[in-house]
Amino acid sequence: MSTGSRRVVVSGLGVVTPLGADCATTWGRLIAEKSGLVRLPDDHLADIPQFDGRPIPPGVLHGGPAPLQKLSAGTVTGEPIIDLAMHAAREAVEDAGGSAGFDVDPYRAGVVFGTSKGGLRSFDRFVNRTGGLKSVESVGAALRSDGDDDEAGRFWQQFLSDTPALTLSERYGFQASAHCPVAACATGLVAIQRAAEMIQQGQCDVMIAGSSDASLLPALQSSFHRLGVLARNFENPATACRPFDETREGFLVGEGAAVLILEEAERARARGVTPYAEWLGGMQVADTAGLTQLQDDSPALQHLLRQLPVQCGFEWRDVSYLNLHGTGTVMNDACEAGALTNVLGDEVERVPASSLKGSLGHLLGASGSVETALTLLALKYQRFPGNPTLEMPFEGCRLNLIRDAYETICPDVVVKLSLGFGGHLAAGAFRAWR
């Protein structure tokens, strides 16, 4: 087989989002323009101490908690990034025909599953339990004094970023890889790209790919608040995040996970599977402007957008839908829209586009995988979600921001953009399966 020539398809999907604990519920509520953004109940963070005893800034404790109470039996470990990953994987594997249907050599199947920050819930509980991480030695001594040697092991295992990938590899017996990319808010899309490349290059035939994130913690919320990227001055959380709107002020944090089953196309065909889409390719670049911003003229993003069709074999006129990163922050939305306009020209006014963060919130490390999964569901149902919180696009915005769900009888190529903190920029392209 020639390296890089194998076709890759998506044969299974699984999601957990603030809108629902599976694909059907999430998709139904998304298309119905429901919101997963709510005022968090008082007991949601009851077991997590406030950061250094400081109060949480007003308006911060809003977001989209994943419906943990609906997770599958046998998937609850106490660390959400693991539990969410396991739950989404179970749905995706069943959707692809079940693990027995794969009948794959374990060294021809792998996992690429990212978490941008590791198990922060476990970290917070551990810090509270030990009275602070002064040093590894002091923590170990504190645990041993209480006879809790096992707790230290559990903490390190659940806190490390690669634990979900390793857990999925063990659960399904996939031994070709257990990779964990870390690329901030682009983590999920980067994971999908790497998994697809392993199939294209002939290393694997089946891959589990995706990401999870659970960041509704006081310390992290306070940090985002200080960075000025959270929505503020709102009464209703459901309309607080307004990507590309003239009055946008920021995002609200959500939690969730998504898993995509990627498979070599001929293998999926032989199993009688009807794929969601074919992977055309992806790219990554770095923007060096800073932690939370892009360069004013977005040269890195423009380069990405120019090279993506060349690398993936499509033209922008082939694109039926563009899933935007669209955080709802003033600067990043303007940079994303400006780069697209500079590269696509008048074509930018034709391509239907939307951001899902107005409904889901910003799922951070899980956003790239969850939004990709929902974009592929849109391909399946030939109906693309709109921007329900958009009232008036900001001045000079030329994007074709669809307000309501957009239907098409013959979708072709869809493109997903993810722009991560620190300058991680990624894009992926899929073609509808014929």
N, C-alpha and C positions, 0 to 999 in steps of 0.2 A: 504494500500500500504506500502511496506517496504521502510524505509528511505534509500536513496542512490541507489535504484535499478532501478529507472525509466530511460529509454533511452531518450537521448536528440539529436535532429537534428537541422541543420541550414536550415530554410525554406525560407529565404529572405536575400538579400544583397543590400547595397547601399554605394557608395563611392563618394568622391570628392577628387581629387589629382592634382598635378601639370601636370599630363598627360591628365586630362579630368574631366568633371563634372558629370560623371556617370560611371557605370560598363563597358558598352560596349565600350565607347570611351577610357577609361583608359586601358582596357584589350587589345584592338586592337593595341594601340600605344605601349604598353609594349612589346607585342609579336613581333611587327615590329621593336623593338630595338630603338624606339624613346626616346628622353630625355625631361624631364620636367624642366631641370636646365638651367637657362638663366641669362643673365645680367639684373637686374631689371631696369625697366624704371625710369627715373628721378622723375616722379610724383607718383610712387608707394607709397612712404612714405612721400608725400608732407605735409600731415596733422599731422605728428608726429615730434616733436622737436628732435634735436640731443641731445644725453645724455650729460647734463651739458654743452652744447655748444661745446663739443670737436668733432673734425672731426672723421669720421668713417675710420678705417684703410683700406688701399688699398686692394681690392680684397674681402672685406667682403660683399658688397652689390650684392651678387649673391645668387640665390636660386631658389626655385620652388614655386611661389605664386599659391594658389588655384584659379581657374577661377571664382571669385566671381560674375562677370558680368553675368554669366550663371545660377545663382541660381534661384530656383523656385519662381514665384510670391507669395508674402505673407510670405516669410521666412526671409526677410531682416530686421534686428533689428538695424544694425549698429555695432554690436559686432560679429566678425567673428566666434568665437568658438560656438556661438549660431546658427548663420546662417548656418554654415557648418553642424552642427549636425542636424538641421531641414531638410536641403536639402537631406542629406544622408538617414535620417529616412524615408522621403517620398518615395524615390526610393525603400528602403528595404521593407517597408510595402506593397507597390503596387506589388513588386516582389513576396511577400509571399501570395498574393491573396487579398490584400486590407483589411483595418481595419474592414469592415463589415463582411468579411469572417471569422474573428477570432471568433466572437460571444462568447466572453469570459467574465466570471464574472470579473469585474474590480479589485476585490481583489484577483484574481488568475493570474493577469498579472502585470508585473513590469518593471522597468528601472534600469539598471546599466550602467551608462555612465560617463566616466572619462575625466578630463582635468588636465594636470599636473601642470598648473600654473595659471589658471583662465584667465579672459579677459584682457590681457595685453594691447590691443589697447585702451580699455576704460580707463584703468589706466593711460596710457600715455596722452591721451587727457585730462583727469581730472587734472593731475598734471600740464599740460601746462595751463589749464583754470584757476587754482587757484593760480599759481605761486609757487607751491611746497607744499608738505604735511608736514608742521611743526608740526601740531597736529590736532586731530579731531575737536577740538573747533575752531581753526583758519580757517580750511577749511569750517566748517559750517557757521562761521561768514562771510567769503568771499562770499559764495553762497547767504546767506540771504540778504547781502547788495545789491546784484544785482537782488533780487527777483527771484532767481532760486532754491527755495527749492526742486522742483521736480528733478532737475539735480542730487542732492546728492543721492536721492533714486534710480535713474536710474543707477548711477555709481556703487553703492554698489551691486545692483542686477546683473548688467552685469559683474562686476569684479569677483564676487565670483565663485569659482570652480564648485559648484554644480548647478549653474543656468541652464546649458543645460539639465541636468538630470531632474530638476524640470519642465522645459519648455516642454520636451518630455512627461513627465508624464501627464501634464495638457492637452497637445495637443491630446493625444490618450486615455486619461481617464484611464490609467494604475495606479492603486492605491495600489498595493501590496508593492511597494518599489520605491524609487527614490535615489538610492545610487550613490556616486561619489568617486571611488577609486583614489588615487593619488600615483603613483609609478614611477615617472619620465618617462623614455622611455619605460617602461614595462606596463604603465597604461592601454593601450588598451587590451592587452592580459589578464591582471589581471581582467579587467571588464568582459570579455567574460567568464573567468573561474568562477567568482562569480555568474554570471547570470545562467550558466549551473548548478551549484551546487544547486541553489534555485529550479530549476525544478527537479533535481535528488532527492532532499530531500522532495519533495512533497509540497513545499510552493507555487509554481506557476506552470502554464501550458504554458504560453507564456512570453517571455522576449525580450525587446529591449536592446541590448548591444553594446558597442563601445566606441569611444573616438574622440576628435577633438583637433586641435592645430593650433594656428596662432601666430608664434613667429618671423616673419620677421620684427623685430624692431631694431633700431640702438643700444639701450642699451644692448639687449640680444646678438646681433651679436658681439658687442665689447667684451662682457664677454667671449663668446666662443673663439674669436680670442686670447684673453689673456691666456685662458686655453691651447691654442695650439692644439685644436681639429678640427679647420676648415681647409679645403683644401687651399693650397696656391701655388704660383709659377706656375700658369696655365694660358693658353691663352683662352681656350675654356671651358666654364662652363659644357658643355655636357659630357666632359670626365674628369672632375676634381676629382670626387669621384670614387676611384678605390678600392673597397673592396678586400682584400686578395692579391692585386698586390704587386710586389716587390717595386714599386715606390710610393705606397700609402702615402698620407700625411694628410688625414682627410676628413671631409664631408662638404657638403653644406646643409643649412637648407631649408626644404620645409614646406608647409602648407597643411592641408587637414582634412578629417574625414572619418570614416566608421561606418556603423551600420549593425549588424547582428541580424536577427530575429531568436531566439532560441525557440524551441517548443518541447513539449513532443511527442515522436515518434508516438505513436498510435493515438494521436490527429491529427497530420499532415497527417497520412495515411488515417484517416477517412474523412479528407477534400479533399482527392485526390491530395495532394501536393507531388511532387517529390523532396526530399531534396537534397541539395548540398552535405552533408556529415553527418555522425554521430559523435558527440563529444564523444571521449573515456575518456578524463580526462586531468587534468593539475596539475602542481605543482609550488610552489614558494619557493625560498630560499634567503638568504641575504649573500652577500660578504662584509666583513667589511674592505677591503683594503683602501678605500678612495672614494673621490667624482667621479673621472673620470677613475679609473683603477680597474682591478681585481688583486687578488693575483697571483704571478708568476706561481704557479702550479695549480691555479684555483680549490682548493679542493671543494668549494661550488658548482661550476658549474659541476664538476665531480660527486658530490653527486646527484645533480639534474638529470643528464643524466643517472645515474645508477638506480635511483628509479623510473623515469618516466615510463619505460615499466612495472615495477612491479605494479605500481599503476593503470596503464591504460589497462593492459591485452594485450600487444603486445610484439613482439621481434624485435630487430633492423633489423633482416633479412626480416621483413615484410614491412619495410619502403620504399616507392617508391620515396620520395622526402623530403628533409630537407631545410626549409626556414630559413636561417641564419639571425642573427642580423646584422653582417657585416657592421660596421660603416665606414670602410676605415681608421681608425686610426691605427697607428703602433702597439701599445701595445694591444688594445682590440681584434683586428683581430687575433693576435698571440695567445692570451690566449684562445679565442673561439676555434680556430683550434686545439690547443694543448690539451684542455680538451676533445674535441670530439675524437681525436686520442687515447688518453689514455684510454677512456672508450670503444670505439667501436673497437679498434685494426684494423685488416686488413679490417673489414667491412666498415670502413670510406672511403676506396677507391672505394667502390661499390655504395654507396648511392648518387644519384645525388643531388647536393646542389647549392644554389645561394643566393645572397643578392640582394634585389631590390633597395638599396639606390643609386646605380650607375645611375639609371634611374629616381628615384623619389626624391632623396635627403633624408635627415634625417627628418622625420615628427615628431620627438620628441614624445610628448604625444600621437600623433595619429598613430605612426609607427606600434605599435603592432596590432591594429585593422585593419588598411589599408592593411598591409602585410598579415594578416590572411585572409582577404576577398579575396585578389588576389590569395592566395594559394588555396582557395576553388574554385575559378573560374578555376584555373589550373586543379583541380580534375575533374570539370565538362567537360572541353574540352580535358582532357587527354593530356595536353601539358604544360610542366613546363618551366617557364622563365629562361633564362640563365644570365650570367654575362657579358653584352656587353662591359663594360669598362675594363675588365680584359685582360691584355696582357701576363704577366708572373707571376704565383703565387710565393709568397715569398719563399725563400730557406727553405726547410724542411716542407713545407705545403703539407700534404697528402690528403687533402679534394678533393672529386670528383667535382670540380667546373666546371659545364657545361658552355661552352662559348655561345652556341646558344640554342634556345628553344629545349627542350627534349620531345619527344613524346613517349607515352606508351599506349598500347591498354587495359591494365588491371591494373590500379593503385590500391594500397591498402591503406596503412597508410601514412599520411603525418604528419610531426612534425614541429612546429613553435617555435623558440627561440627568446626571447626578453631580452636584458641586459640593465638595466636602470642605469643612473647616481646614485651614492650613494649606489650601490650594490643591486638594485632590480633585481633579476633574475627570469625569468618565462619561462615555456614551456607548450605547449598544443599539444594534439594529436587528429587527426580526422581520420576516416575510410571512404573510398568511399562508397556511398550508393548503395546497390545491389537491 
